[in-house]
């Protein structure tokens, strides 16, 4: 028998409350303290905990993308294709910083369905377009 478990990506931040608020608003979720850990804030959505933010007073923002454009760990936030521009505006209004735009010759405006950002603490994330509603029930179908 396997012991029940779950996992969550945890980002370090010198100001975890601010970063947790950024992701909670971006993901339409809530943020609150973790039980038994004063330095951890959990962001919880419709499906449960989706992300954690941990206090690290010595946090140094990662460099992304590095000059060699290596693929490193990052968050991929799924968005319906027709909502990608709106999701981008929301992310930037909340404090995300665009870091690159890949070209996609099949689109007239050369904007791709994958857009890269750094969150307010410098962590990498992308908004990635998918053809249908990205809610958990739809992803299981």
C-alpha positions as a Markdown table, in Angstrom:
| # | Residue | x | y | z |
|---|---|---|---|---|
| 1 | Unk | 0.0 | 0.0 | 0.0 |
| 2 | Unk | 1.3 | 3.4 | -0.9 |
| 3 | Unk | 1.2 | 6.1 | 1.8 |
| 4 | Unk | -1.1 | 9.0 | 0.6 |
| 5 | Unk | 0.9 | 12.0 | -0.5 |
| 6 | Unk | 0.6 | 15.2 | -2.5 |
| 7 | Unk | 3.2 | 17.5 | -3.8 |
| 8 | Unk | 3.5 | 21.2 | -4.3 |
| 9 | Unk | 6.0 | 23.5 | -5.9 |
| 10 | Unk | 7.4 | 26.0 | -3.4 |
| 11 | Unk | 9.1 | 29.2 | -4.4 |
| 12 | Unk | 11.4 | 31.1 | -2.1 |
| 13 | Unk | 10.9 | 34.8 | -1.6 |
| 14 | Unk | 12.3 | 37.5 | 0.7 |
| 15 | Unk | 8.7 | 38.9 | 0.8 |
| 16 | Unk | 6.4 | 35.8 | 0.6 |
| 17 | Unk | 3.2 | 37.7 | 1.4 |
| 18 | Unk | 3.6 | 39.8 | -1.7 |
| 19 | Unk | 4.5 | 36.9 | -3.9 |
| 20 | Unk | 1.7 | 34.8 | -2.5 |
| 21 | Unk | -0.8 | 37.6 | -3.2 |
| 22 | Unk | 0.5 | 37.9 | -6.8 |
| 23 | Unk | -0.1 | 34.2 | -7.5 |
| 24 | Unk | -3.4 | 34.0 | -5.7 |
| 25 | Unk | -4.7 | 36.9 | -7.8 |
| 26 | Unk | -3.2 | 35.6 | -11.0 |
| 27 | Unk | -4.7 | 32.1 | -10.4 |
| 28 | Unk | -8.0 | 33.1 | -8.9 |
| 29 | Unk | -7.0 | 31.4 | -5.7 |
| 30 | Unk | -6.6 | 32.2 | -2.0 |
| 31 | Unk | -3.4 | 32.5 | 0.1 |
| 32 | Unk | -3.0 | 31.5 | 3.7 |
| 33 | Unk | -0.4 | 30.3 | 6.2 |
| 34 | Unk | 0.6 | 26.6 | 6.2 |
| 35 | Unk | -0.1 | 24.7 | 9.4 |
| 36 | Unk | 3.0 | 24.2 | 11.6 |
| 37 | Unk | 5.2 | 26.4 | 9.3 |
| 38 | Unk | 5.2 | 30.1 | 9.9 |
| 39 | Unk | 7.5 | 30.7 | 6.9 |
| 40 | Unk | 5.3 | 29.0 | 4.3 |
| 41 | Unk | 2.2 | 30.4 | 2.6 |
| 42 | Unk | 0.0 | 28.1 | 0.6 |
| 43 | Unk | -2.0 | 29.2 | -2.5 |
| 44 | Unk | -5.2 | 27.2 | -2.7 |
| 45 | Unk | -7.4 | 26.9 | -5.8 |
| 46 | Unk | -10.5 | 24.9 | -6.7 |
| 47 | Unk | -8.5 | 21.6 | -6.6 |
| 48 | Unk | -6.6 | 22.3 | -3.4 |
| 49 | Unk | -3.1 | 23.6 | -2.8 |
| 50 | Unk | -1.5 | 24.7 | -6.1 |
| 51 | Unk | 1.7 | 26.5 | -5.0 |
| 52 | Unk | 3.7 | 27.4 | -1.9 |
| 53 | Unk | 5.8 | 30.5 | -1.1 |
| 54 | Unk | 8.5 | 30.2 | 1.6 |
| 55 | Unk | 10.2 | 33.0 | 3.4 |
| 56 | Unk | 13.9 | 33.2 | 2.6 |
| 57 | Unk | 15.4 | 36.5 | 3.7 |
| 58 | Unk | 18.5 | 35.8 | 1.6 |
| 59 | Unk | 16.6 | 35.0 | -1.6 |
| 60 | Unk | 18.4 | 36.0 | -4.8 |
| 61 | Unk | 16.2 | 36.1 | -7.9 |
| 62 | Unk | 17.1 | 33.5 | -10.5 |
| 63 | Unk | 18.5 | 34.5 | -13.9 |
| 64 | Unk | 16.1 | 33.6 | -16.6 |
| 65 | Unk | 16.4 | 33.1 | -19.4 |
| 66 | Unk | 20.1 | 32.5 | -19.2 |
| 67 | Unk | 22.2 | 33.4 | -22.3 |
| 68 | Unk | 22.2 | 29.8 | -23.5 |
| 69 | Unk | 18.4 | 29.7 | -23.1 |
| 70 | Unk | 18.4 | 26.5 | -21.1 |
| 71 | Unk | 15.1 | 25.0 | -20.0 |
| 72 | Unk | 15.0 | 25.2 | -16.2 |
| 73 | Unk | 12.2 | 24.6 | -13.7 |
| 74 | Unk | 9.4 | 27.0 | -14.2 |
| 75 | Unk | 5.6 | 27.3 | -13.7 |
| 76 | Unk | 3.4 | 26.6 | -16.7 |
| 77 | Unk | 0.0 | 28.3 | -16.3 |
| 78 | Unk | -2.5 | 26.9 | -18.8 |
| 79 | Unk | -5.0 | 29.4 | -20.4 |
| 80 | Unk | -7.6 | 29.0 | -23.1 |
| 81 | Unk | -6.3 | 30.2 | -26.4 |
| 82 | Unk | -8.8 | 33.0 | -26.8 |
| 83 | Unk | -8.0 | 34.3 | -23.3 |
| 84 | Unk | -4.2 | 34.4 | -23.6 |
| 85 | Unk | -4.0 | 38.2 | -24.3 |
| 86 | Unk | -6.3 | 38.9 | -21.4 |
| 87 | Unk | -4.2 | 36.6 | -19.1 |
| 88 | Unk | -1.1 | 38.4 | -20.2 |
| 89 | Unk | -2.6 | 41.8 | -19.3 |
| 90 | Unk | -3.6 | 40.5 | -15.9 |
| 91 | Unk | -0.1 | 39.1 | -15.2 |
| 92 | Unk | 1.7 | 42.3 | -16.2 |
| 93 | Unk | -0.8 | 44.4 | -14.2 |
| 94 | Unk | -0.1 | 42.3 | -11.1 |
| 95 | Unk | 3.7 | 42.8 | -11.5 |
| 96 | Unk | 4.9 | 40.1 | -13.9 |
| 97 | Unk | 7.8 | 41.1 | -16.2 |
| 98 | Unk | 7.9 | 39.8 | -19.7 |
| 99 | Unk | 11.3 | 38.3 | -20.4 |
| 100 | Unk | 11.0 | 37.0 | -24.0 |
| 101 | Unk | 8.6 | 36.4 | -26.8 |
| 102 | Unk | 9.2 | 33.4 | -29.1 |
| 103 | Unk | 8.3 | 34.0 | -32.7 |
| 104 | Unk | 5.6 | 31.8 | -34.3 |
| 105 | Unk | 5.5 | 32.4 | -38.1 |
| 106 | Unk | 2.0 | 30.8 | -38.3 |
| 107 | Unk | 0.4 | 33.8 | -36.5 |
| 108 | Unk | 0.2 | 37.1 | -38.3 |
| 109 | Unk | 1.3 | 39.1 | -35.3 |
| 110 | Unk | 4.3 | 36.7 | -34.6 |
| 111 | Unk | 3.0 | 36.2 | -31.0 |
| 112 | Unk | 3.3 | 32.6 | -29.8 |
| 113 | Unk | 1.0 | 30.6 | -27.7 |
| 114 | Unk | 3.8 | 30.4 | -25.1 |
| 115 | Unk | 4.7 | 33.6 | -23.3 |
| 116 | Unk | 7.5 | 33.9 | -20.8 |
| 117 | Unk | 7.6 | 36.0 | -17.6 |
| 118 | Unk | 9.4 | 36.6 | -14.3 |
| 119 | Unk | 7.2 | 37.0 | -11.3 |
| 120 | Unk | 7.8 | 39.9 | -8.9 |
| 121 | Unk | 10.5 | 37.8 | -7.1 |
| 122 | Unk | 12.2 | 36.8 | -10.4 |
| 123 | Unk | 10.9 | 33.2 | -10.7 |
| 124 | Unk | 10.2 | 31.9 | -14.2 |
| 125 | Unk | 6.7 | 31.2 | -15.4 |
| 126 | Unk | 4.9 | 30.9 | -18.7 |
| 127 | Unk | 1.4 | 31.4 | -19.9 |
| 128 | Unk | 0.6 | 28.6 | -22.3 |
| 129 | Unk | -2.4 | 28.5 | -24.6 |
| 130 | Unk | -4.5 | 25.4 | -24.8 |
| 131 | Unk | -7.5 | 24.8 | -27.0 |
| 132 | Unk | -10.1 | 24.3 | -24.3 |
| 133 | Unk | -11.0 | 25.2 | -20.7 |
| 134 | Unk | -8.0 | 24.3 | -18.4 |
| 135 | Unk | -10.0 | 23.5 | -15.3 |
| 136 | Unk | -9.3 | 20.2 | -13.7 |
| 137 | Unk | -12.5 | 18.5 | -14.9 |
| 138 | Unk | -11.7 | 19.4 | -18.5 |
| 139 | Unk | -8.1 | 18.2 | -18.3 |
| 140 | Unk | -9.2 | 14.7 | -17.1 |
| 141 | Unk | -11.6 | 14.2 | -20.1 |
